[in-house]
């Protein structure tokens, strides 16, 4: 590996109306709010300060992620289905309190999403995304623009934790986390940085 410190930057999309209301937003294509667009622009300034090496930019295919990348000035971004948010199945569009009316104590980390994605399948997808990103780090850094729960899954898996430990990481709208290495050990260099 070169003497440059290889990094993977995780960027969550800016605010949406559903996110502000606590509604689980997986496959539904919700646009950014005006504030979310401003957050995306500000994220672009923070990303520029990182001085990433010719980054490969990959985004979720959802417009809230692709628009965040565009507003952040991340040119040549490629949409990739593997970066989509957790599939919430029948819980799509519901809030956690609404789900807990029928499933007390429910969280995406501890309970299934009927008709949606299991924690095991999210872990496998996160591992595949990280493996792909790792394969690029010899030559360039990587920026992954996505969503809250899936970014938290990526953080857990990078730290070599079970995907369910994603519950211990926050990921605010337009926040940036940077994954890197210390003496060859994967580490989280910075986490959940917002303006």
C-alpha positions as CSV (number, residue, x, y, z in Angstrom):
1,X,0.0,0.0,0.0
2,X,1.2,3.5,-0.7
3,X,2.4,5.9,2.1
4,X,-0.9,7.8,1.9
5,X,-3.4,6.9,4.6
6,X,-6.3,5.2,2.8
7,X,-9.8,6.2,3.9
8,X,-13.4,5.5,3.3
9,X,-15.8,8.4,4.0
10,X,-19.4,7.5,4.8
11,X,-21.9,10.3,4.1
12,X,-25.6,10.1,5.2
13,X,-28.0,12.0,2.9
14,X,-29.5,15.3,4.1
15,X,-32.8,15.6,6.0
16,X,-36.1,14.4,4.5
17,X,-39.6,15.0,5.8
18,X,-40.0,11.3,6.7
19,X,-36.6,11.2,8.6
20,X,-37.7,14.3,10.6
21,X,-40.9,12.5,11.5
22,X,-39.1,9.3,12.5
23,X,-40.7,7.2,9.7
24,X,-38.6,4.3,8.5
25,X,-37.6,5.1,4.9
26,X,-36.1,2.3,2.9
27,X,-37.3,1.9,-0.6
28,X,-39.7,4.9,-0.7
29,X,-38.0,7.7,-2.7
30,X,-38.4,10.8,-0.5
31,X,-36.8,14.0,-1.6
32,X,-34.5,16.2,0.6
33,X,-36.1,19.1,2.4
34,X,-34.7,22.6,1.7
35,X,-32.8,22.2,5.0
36,X,-31.5,18.8,3.8
37,X,-30.2,20.4,0.6
38,X,-28.3,23.0,2.6
39,X,-26.9,20.2,4.8
40,X,-25.7,18.4,1.7
41,X,-23.9,21.6,0.4
42,X,-22.2,22.0,3.8
43,X,-21.2,18.3,3.8
44,X,-19.4,19.0,0.5
45,X,-17.3,21.7,2.2
46,X,-16.4,19.2,5.0
47,X,-15.6,16.5,2.5
48,X,-13.3,18.9,0.6
49,X,-11.3,19.5,3.8
50,X,-10.5,15.8,4.0
51,X,-8.2,16.0,1.0
52,X,-9.2,12.5,-0.3
53,X,-7.2,10.9,-3.0
54,X,-9.1,10.9,-6.4
55,X,-12.1,9.3,-4.6
56,X,-14.4,6.7,-6.1
57,X,-17.9,8.0,-5.2
58,X,-20.7,5.5,-4.8
59,X,-24.2,6.4,-3.8
60,X,-27.4,4.6,-2.9
61,X,-29.8,4.8,-5.9
62,X,-32.4,6.7,-3.9
63,X,-32.7,10.3,-5.0
64,X,-32.1,11.6,-1.5
65,X,-28.6,10.1,-1.6
66,X,-27.8,11.0,-5.3
67,X,-29.0,14.5,-4.7
68,X,-26.8,14.8,-1.6
69,X,-23.8,13.7,-3.6
70,X,-24.7,16.2,-6.4
71,X,-25.1,19.1,-4.0
72,X,-21.9,18.1,-2.1
73,X,-20.0,18.5,-5.4
74,X,-19.2,14.8,-5.6
75,X,-18.7,14.5,-9.4
76,X,-18.9,11.2,-11.2
77,X,-20.9,9.5,-8.5
78,X,-22.2,6.0,-9.4
79,X,-25.5,4.8,-8.0
80,X,-25.1,1.3,-6.5
81,X,-28.1,-0.8,-5.2
82,X,-25.8,-2.3,-2.5
83,X,-25.8,1.1,-0.7
84,X,-29.6,1.2,-0.4
85,X,-31.1,1.6,3.0
86,X,-32.3,-1.4,5.1
87,X,-35.4,-2.9,3.6
88,X,-38.1,-2.4,6.3
89,X,-40.7,-4.5,4.5
90,X,-44.2,-4.0,6.0
91,X,-42.7,-1.4,8.4
92,X,-41.9,1.0,5.6
93,X,-43.2,4.4,6.5
94,X,-44.0,3.6,10.1
95,X,-42.4,5.0,13.2
96,X,-40.8,2.9,15.9
97,X,-43.7,3.8,18.4
98,X,-46.2,2.7,15.8
99,X,-44.4,-0.6,15.3
100,X,-44.1,-1.1,19.1
101,X,-47.9,-0.9,19.4
102,X,-47.9,-4.5,18.1
103,X,-44.3,-5.6,18.8
104,X,-43.2,-4.2,22.2
105,X,-39.5,-3.3,22.3
106,X,-39.0,-3.5,18.6
107,X,-35.9,-2.1,17.0
108,X,-34.5,-2.8,13.5
109,X,-31.4,-4.2,15.3
110,X,-33.2,-6.7,17.5
111,X,-36.3,-7.8,15.7
112,X,-37.3,-8.9,12.2
113,X,-38.9,-6.6,9.5
114,X,-41.7,-8.8,8.1
115,X,-41.4,-8.9,4.3
116,X,-38.1,-7.0,4.6
117,X,-34.4,-7.5,5.2
118,X,-32.9,-9.5,8.1
119,X,-29.9,-8.3,10.1
120,X,-28.0,-11.2,8.6
121,X,-28.6,-10.1,5.1
122,X,-27.7,-6.5,5.9
123,X,-24.5,-7.8,7.5
124,X,-23.6,-9.7,4.3
125,X,-24.4,-6.7,2.1
126,X,-22.3,-4.4,4.4
127,X,-19.4,-6.9,4.2
128,X,-19.6,-6.9,0.4
129,X,-19.7,-3.1,0.2
130,X,-16.7,-2.8,2.5
131,X,-14.8,-5.5,0.6
132,X,-15.4,-3.6,-2.6
133,X,-14.2,-0.3,-1.0
134,X,-11.1,-2.0,0.4
135,X,-10.2,-3.2,-3.1
136,X,-9.9,0.4,-4.2
137,X,-7.8,1.8,-1.4
138,X,-4.4,1.0,-2.9
139,X,-5.0,3.7,-5.6
140,X,-7.6,6.0,-4.2
141,X,-10.0,6.8,-1.4
142,X,-13.7,5.9,-1.4
143,X,-16.8,7.9,-0.6
144,X,-20.1,6.0,0.2
145,X,-23.2,8.2,0.2
146,X,-26.2,6.4,1.8
147,X,-28.6,6.2,4.7
148,X,-28.7,6.1,8.5
149,X,-29.3,2.4,9.3
150,X,-27.1,1.0,6.6
151,X,-24.3,3.4,7.3
152,X,-24.5,2.3,11.0
153,X,-24.2,-1.3,9.8
154,X,-21.1,-0.4,7.8
155,X,-19.6,1.2,10.9
156,X,-20.2,-1.9,13.0
157,X,-18.8,-4.2,10.4
158,X,-15.7,-2.0,9.8
159,X,-15.1,-2.2,13.6
160,X,-15.4,-6.0,13.3
161,X,-18.6,-6.0,15.4
162,X,-21.8,-7.9,14.8
163,X,-24.1,-5.8,12.6
164,X,-26.5,-5.4,15.5
165,X,-24.0,-3.2,17.2
166,X,-24.8,-0.6,14.7
167,X,-27.3,0.5,17.3
168,X,-24.4,2.0,19.2
169,X,-23.5,4.5,16.4
170,X,-25.4,7.7,15.5
171,X,-25.6,8.9,11.9
172,X,-27.2,12.3,11.7
173,X,-28.5,13.8,8.4
174,X,-25.5,14.8,6.2
175,X,-23.1,13.5,8.8
176,X,-19.7,12.2,7.7
177,X,-17.7,9.4,9.3
178,X,-14.2,8.4,8.1
179,X,-12.9,4.8,8.3
180,X,-9.2,4.2,8.2
181,X,-6.4,2.2,9.7
182,X,-3.9,2.4,12.5
183,X,-0.9,0.1,12.0
184,X,-3.0,-2.1,9.7
185,X,-6.0,-2.3,12.1
186,X,-9.3,-1.0,10.9
187,X,-10.5,2.0,12.9
188,X,-13.1,4.7,12.9
189,X,-11.0,7.9,12.5
190,X,-13.9,10.4,12.9
191,X,-17.6,9.8,13.4
192,X,-20.9,11.6,12.8
193,X,-19.4,15.0,12.0
194,X,-21.9,17.6,11.0
195,X,-21.8,21.3,10.6
